[in-house]
Amino acid sequence: MTGLARAGDEEFVRGLGADFTAHAEPEWDAAVDPAQLNDQAVKLVRDGGSYVGLRPGLEPPTERGISVTSVVTASDRTRLADLLTRAAAGDLPTRVHAVVPLDQAAEAHRASAGGGLRGRYIICP
């Protein structure tokens, strides 16, 4: 597995257990697209390969026989509590874009939907 990211993110990507590249060439077998690059990520996938997005409904169109799908999630309070505890303890690599109060949740959602963020929002009450 190889993570494509900016050169400054190499340590983070390698810390996740992936090889690293800052320059992707086309012909990858598959791409998982947490950055919502969509069409840009699909261009890197070989004909007949696979693309997986993380936002159902925002997938790029299918082309060149590439399988296009998104991960669908479900609420699991127990699992989420465990992940938050592990992240807070430093046992789980995380990337936080910003911590915002609840009254800024709509703005955070719009910014996330636009893609290109380096990390996720944490919304606090």
QUIVEN-V82342 format. One record per residue. N is the residue number from 1. RES is the residue in one letter. SS is DSSP state (H for helix, E for strand, L for the rest). PHI is phi in whole degrees, -180 to 180 (* if undefined). OMEGA is omega in radians with two decimals (NA if undefined). Layout:
BEGIN
n=N res=RES ss=SS phi=PHI omega=OMEGA
n=N res=RES ss=SS phi=PHI omega=OMEGA
END
This chain:
BEGIN
n=1 res=M ss=L phi=* omega=3.13
n=2 res=T ss=E phi=-126 omega=3.08
n=3 res=G ss=E phi=-99 omega=3.07
n=4 res=L ss=E phi=-97 omega=-3.12
n=5 res=A ss=L phi=-159 omega=3.06
n=6 res=R ss=L phi=-67 omega=-3.11
n=7 res=A ss=H phi=-55 omega=3.14
n=8 res=G ss=H phi=-69 omega=-3.13
n=9 res=D ss=H phi=-101 omega=-3.06
n=10 res=E ss=H phi=-57 omega=-3.11
n=11 res=E ss=H phi=-60 omega=3.13
n=12 res=F ss=H phi=-63 omega=-3.12
n=13 res=V ss=H phi=-62 omega=3.13
n=14 res=R ss=H phi=-65 omega=3.09
n=15 res=G ss=H phi=-65 omega=3.06
n=16 res=L ss=L phi=-84 omega=3.11
n=17 res=G ss=L phi=95 omega=-3.13
n=18 res=A ss=L phi=-103 omega=2.90
n=19 res=D ss=E phi=-69 omega=-3.04
n=20 res=F ss=E phi=-131 omega=2.93
n=21 res=T ss=E phi=-146 omega=3.05
n=22 res=A ss=L phi=-102 omega=-3.10
n=23 res=H ss=L phi=-133 omega=-3.11
n=24 res=A ss=L phi=-94 omega=3.03
n=25 res=E ss=L phi=-108 omega=3.10
n=26 res=P ss=L phi=-60 omega=3.09
n=27 res=E ss=L phi=92 omega=3.01
n=28 res=W ss=E phi=-75 omega=3.11
n=29 res=D ss=E phi=-68 omega=-3.09
n=30 res=A ss=E phi=-156 omega=3.05
n=31 res=A ss=E phi=-138 omega=2.96
n=32 res=V ss=E phi=-105 omega=-2.90
n=33 res=D ss=E phi=-116 omega=3.12
n=34 res=P ss=L phi=-71 omega=-3.13
n=35 res=A ss=L phi=-87 omega=-3.13
n=36 res=Q ss=L phi=57 omega=3.07
n=37 res=L ss=L phi=-77 omega=3.09
n=38 res=N ss=L phi=48 omega=-3.06
n=39 res=D ss=H phi=-55 omega=3.13
n=40 res=Q ss=H phi=-63 omega=3.13
n=41 res=A ss=H phi=-71 omega=3.13
n=42 res=V ss=H phi=-61 omega=3.14
n=43 res=K ss=L phi=-61 omega=-3.14
n=44 res=L ss=L phi=-83 omega=-3.06
n=45 res=V ss=E phi=-88 omega=3.12
n=46 res=R ss=E phi=-66 omega=3.05
n=47 res=D ss=E phi=-54 omega=3.13
n=48 res=G ss=E phi=81 omega=3.14
n=49 res=G ss=E phi=-80 omega=-3.08
n=50 res=S ss=E phi=-133 omega=3.04
n=51 res=Y ss=E phi=-124 omega=3.08
n=52 res=V ss=E phi=-127 omega=3.06
n=53 res=G ss=E phi=-97 omega=-3.13
n=54 res=L ss=L phi=-114 omega=-3.14
n=55 res=R ss=L phi=-131 omega=3.11
n=56 res=P ss=L phi=-55 omega=-3.13
n=57 res=G ss=L phi=93 omega=-3.13
n=58 res=L ss=L phi=-114 omega=-3.13
n=59 res=E ss=L phi=-69 omega=3.03
n=60 res=P ss=L phi=-72 omega=3.12
n=61 res=P ss=L phi=-67 omega=3.08
n=62 res=T ss=L phi=-71 omega=3.09
n=63 res=E ss=L phi=-152 omega=3.05
n=64 res=R ss=L phi=52 omega=3.12
n=65 res=G ss=L phi=74 omega=3.14
n=66 res=I ss=L phi=-78 omega=3.05
n=67 res=S ss=E phi=-75 omega=-3.12
n=68 res=V ss=E phi=-118 omega=3.13
n=69 res=T ss=E phi=-149 omega=3.05
n=70 res=S ss=E phi=-131 omega=3.06
n=71 res=V ss=L phi=-75 omega=3.09
n=72 res=V ss=L phi=-107 omega=-3.09
n=73 res=T ss=L phi=-110 omega=3.08
n=74 res=A ss=L phi=-137 omega=-3.14
n=75 res=S ss=L phi=-67 omega=3.10
n=76 res=D ss=L phi=-148 omega=-3.05
n=77 res=R ss=H phi=-58 omega=-3.11
n=78 res=T ss=H phi=-64 omega=-3.14
n=79 res=R ss=H phi=-65 omega=3.12
n=80 res=L ss=H phi=-62 omega=3.12
n=81 res=A ss=H phi=-60 omega=3.11
n=82 res=D ss=H phi=-63 omega=3.13
n=83 res=L ss=H phi=-63 omega=3.12
n=84 res=L ss=H phi=-64 omega=3.11
n=85 res=T ss=H phi=-63 omega=3.13
n=86 res=R ss=H phi=-65 omega=3.12
n=87 res=A ss=H phi=-66 omega=-3.14
n=88 res=A ss=H phi=-64 omega=3.13
n=89 res=A ss=L phi=-81 omega=-3.13
n=90 res=G ss=L phi=83 omega=-3.13
n=91 res=D ss=L phi=-88 omega=-3.10
n=92 res=L ss=L phi=-134 omega=-3.13
n=93 res=P ss=L phi=-62 omega=-3.14
n=94 res=T ss=L phi=-136 omega=3.05
n=95 res=R ss=L phi=-137 omega=-3.12
n=96 res=V ss=E phi=-108 omega=3.09
n=97 res=H ss=E phi=-77 omega=-3.13
n=98 res=A ss=E phi=-164 omega=2.99
n=99 res=V ss=E phi=-107 omega=-3.07
n=100 res=V ss=E phi=-130 omega=3.08
n=101 res=P ss=E phi=-73 omega=-3.08
n=102 res=L ss=H phi=-55 omega=-3.11
n=103 res=D ss=H phi=-71 omega=3.06
n=104 res=Q ss=H phi=-107 omega=-3.09
n=105 res=A ss=H phi=-61 omega=-3.12
n=106 res=A ss=H phi=-63 omega=3.12
n=107 res=E ss=H phi=-65 omega=3.12
n=108 res=A ss=H phi=-64 omega=3.12
n=109 res=H ss=H phi=-63 omega=3.12
n=110 res=R ss=H phi=-62 omega=3.13
n=111 res=A ss=H phi=-64 omega=3.12
n=112 res=S ss=H phi=-65 omega=-3.13
n=113 res=A ss=H phi=-65 omega=3.12
n=114 res=G ss=H phi=-73 omega=3.11
n=115 res=G ss=L phi=77 omega=3.07
n=116 res=G ss=L phi=81 omega=3.13
n=117 res=L ss=L phi=-78 omega=3.07
n=118 res=R ss=L phi=-102 omega=-3.10
n=119 res=G ss=L phi=119 omega=-3.09
n=120 res=R ss=E phi=-120 omega=3.04
n=121 res=Y ss=E phi=-83 omega=2.93
n=122 res=I ss=E phi=-113 omega=-3.10
n=123 res=I ss=E phi=-107 omega=-3.09
n=124 res=C ss=E phi=-113 omega=3.09
n=125 res=P ss=L phi=-70 omega=NA
END
